[in-house]
């Protein structure tokens, strides 16, 4: 009985750990993408000389 419970818990923990690792990997992928310049930043850059 205890072994069955341990196996069930470990399977659930494996799924949770895999989900967390996927989220961390997605964060790294999104962080590596270069952000597009926002229109407001472009306007401030062009109006800085005035």
C-alpha positions in Angstrom: 0.0 0.0 0.0 2.7 2.5 0.9 4.7 1.6 -2.2 1.6 2.3 -4.4 1.1 5.6 -2.7 4.8 6.5 -3.2 4.7 5.6 -6.9 1.5 7.7 -7.3 3.0 10.7 -5.6 6.2 10.4 -7.6 4.3 10.3 -10.8 2.4 13.5 -9.8 5.7 15.1 -8.8 7.3 14.2 -12.1 4.5 15.9 -14.0 4.7 19.0 -11.8 8.5 19.1 -12.2 8.2 18.7 -15.9 5.7 21.6 -16.1 7.9 23.8 -14.0 10.9 23.1 -16.3 8.8 23.8 -19.4 7.8 27.2 -17.9 11.4 28.0 -17.1 12.5 27.1 -20.6 9.7 29.2 -22.1 10.9 32.2 -19.9 14.4 31.8 -21.3 13.2 31.6 -24.9 11.0 34.7 -24.4 13.8 36.6 -22.7 16.2 35.8 -25.5 13.9 37.4 -28.1 14.7 41.0 -28.8 11.8 43.2 -27.8 10.3 45.4 -30.5 10.8 49.2 -29.8 7.6 50.7 -28.7 6.1 53.7 -30.6 6.4 55.9 -27.5 10.1 55.1 -27.1 10.6 56.0 -30.8 8.7 59.3 -30.4 10.8 60.2 -27.3 13.9 59.4 -29.2 13.0 61.7 -32.1 11.7 64.5 -30.0 14.7 64.5 -27.7 16.4 67.2 -29.7 13.6 69.8 -29.4 
